[in-house]
Structures are given as C-alpha cells and as structure tokens.
Amino acid sequence: LHIYRHNDLAHLERLLSASAAPRKLIVSDSVFSMDGDAADAAGLAALRDRHGALLVLDEAHATLVYGEGGGGVAEQAGVADRVDVSVGTLSKAFGAHG
C-alpha cells in the first residue's frame, strides 16, 4: 500500500513506476469534501492506462453535481468509461434531490 500526496499525480506516477506489484489499484475521491477541490479524473485515467491499473473513483460528493447528466467528475472529464469502480451513495445529492 502506497499513499500519494493529495491530488499530486506526479507523485502517484513515481509510486506506480517504482512498484513491482503485479496488480495495481488507484483509489481516489473525485471531490474532496474538506477542501472542495476535485481530482484530475482524466489524469488518473491516463495513469490507469499507462500502468495497467484499476481505477476506483469515489463519486459520492460529485453525483448529480458534476457532469452533464449528473454522473460525476469522471463524466464531466469524459473518462467515465475508464473508471473500473465508481463508488456512490444515496445520502448526498440524491437525498436532497427531492
């Protein structure tokens, strides 16, 4: 297990490149609730592709808020099809939807 610095894709790239693990998994929030900043979903998807990793993106704070159809940051960035596991919840925007 390696933890990369907050939203620092260059650091994540170095960790992925240095890892000899046969399977790699990138896990990130799409919107970081404490600061309100968003992950670079396109950058994460590019690293996923480059390193043969799986990408898990927690879209709990982005669902119904980002993306044309409310599909989150990955949808907004045009990379939803490259996210292997999209995590969500019905208690954030869905709960306030009506």
C-alpha positions as CSV (number, residue, x, y, z in Angstrom):
1,L,0.0,0.0,0.0
2,H,1.4,3.4,-1.0
3,I,-0.4,6.7,-0.3
4,Y,0.3,9.5,-2.7
5,R,0.2,13.2,-1.8
6,H,-3.2,15.0,-2.1
7,N,-4.0,15.5,-5.8
8,D,-0.4,15.1,-6.8
9,L,-0.4,13.0,-9.9
10,A,3.4,13.4,-10.4
11,H,3.9,11.7,-7.0
12,L,1.4,9.0,-7.9
13,E,3.2,8.4,-11.2
14,R,6.5,7.9,-9.4
15,L,5.0,5.5,-7.0
16,L,3.3,3.5,-9.8
17,S,6.6,3.4,-11.8
18,A,8.6,2.2,-8.8
19,S,6.1,-0.5,-7.8
20,A,6.9,-4.1,-8.9
21,A,3.4,-5.2,-7.8
22,P,1.7,-7.4,-10.5
23,R,-1.6,-5.7,-9.8
24,K,-2.1,-2.0,-9.2
25,L,-5.1,-0.2,-7.9
26,I,-5.6,3.6,-7.9
27,V,-8.2,4.8,-5.4
28,S,-9.3,8.5,-5.1
29,D,-12.2,10.7,-4.2
30,S,-13.5,12.7,-7.2
31,V,-14.4,15.7,-5.0
32,F,-12.6,16.2,-1.7
33,S,-15.2,17.3,0.7
34,M,-12.9,19.1,3.2
35,D,-11.4,21.4,0.6
36,G,-14.0,21.2,-2.2
37,D,-11.3,20.6,-4.8
38,A,-11.7,17.9,-7.5
39,A,-9.4,15.2,-8.6
40,D,-7.9,15.3,-12.1
41,A,-10.1,12.4,-13.4
42,A,-8.5,12.5,-16.9
43,G,-5.0,12.4,-15.3
44,L,-6.0,9.5,-13.1
45,A,-7.4,7.6,-16.1
46,A,-4.2,8.2,-18.1
47,L,-2.1,6.8,-15.2
48,R,-4.5,3.8,-15.0
49,D,-4.0,3.1,-18.7
50,R,-0.2,3.7,-18.6
51,H,0.4,1.4,-15.7
52,G,-2.3,-1.3,-16.3
53,A,-4.0,-0.4,-13.0
54,L,-7.6,-0.5,-12.0
55,L,-9.2,2.9,-11.1
56,V,-11.7,3.3,-8.2
57,L,-13.2,6.7,-8.0
58,D,-15.5,7.7,-5.1
59,E,-18.1,10.0,-6.7
60,A,-20.2,10.4,-3.6
61,H,-19.8,14.2,-3.5
62,A,-19.9,14.6,-7.2
63,T,-23.0,12.6,-8.2
64,L,-25.8,14.9,-9.5
65,V,-23.4,17.9,-9.1
66,Y,-20.8,17.4,-11.8
67,G,-21.2,16.2,-15.4
68,E,-23.9,16.9,-17.9
69,G,-26.0,14.0,-16.7
70,G,-25.0,14.3,-13.1
71,G,-22.7,11.3,-13.5
72,G,-19.8,13.0,-11.6
73,V,-16.3,14.3,-12.2
74,A,-15.4,11.3,-14.5
75,E,-18.4,12.0,-16.7
76,Q,-17.5,15.7,-16.8
77,A,-13.9,14.8,-17.8
78,G,-15.1,12.3,-20.4
79,V,-13.4,9.4,-18.8
80,A,-16.3,7.6,-17.1
81,D,-15.8,4.5,-19.3
82,R,-12.2,4.2,-17.9
83,V,-13.2,4.1,-14.3
84,D,-13.4,0.5,-13.2
85,V,-15.3,1.0,-10.0
86,S,-17.4,4.1,-9.3
87,V,-18.4,4.5,-5.7
88,G,-21.5,6.4,-4.8
89,T,-24.1,6.9,-2.2
90,L,-27.8,7.9,-1.9
91,S,-27.2,10.2,1.1
92,K,-25.6,13.2,-0.6
93,A,-27.1,14.9,-3.6
94,F,-29.7,12.1,-4.1
95,G,-31.0,12.7,-0.6
96,A,-31.5,16.4,-1.3
97,H,-32.9,15.9,-4.8
98,G,-36.4,15.7,-3.8
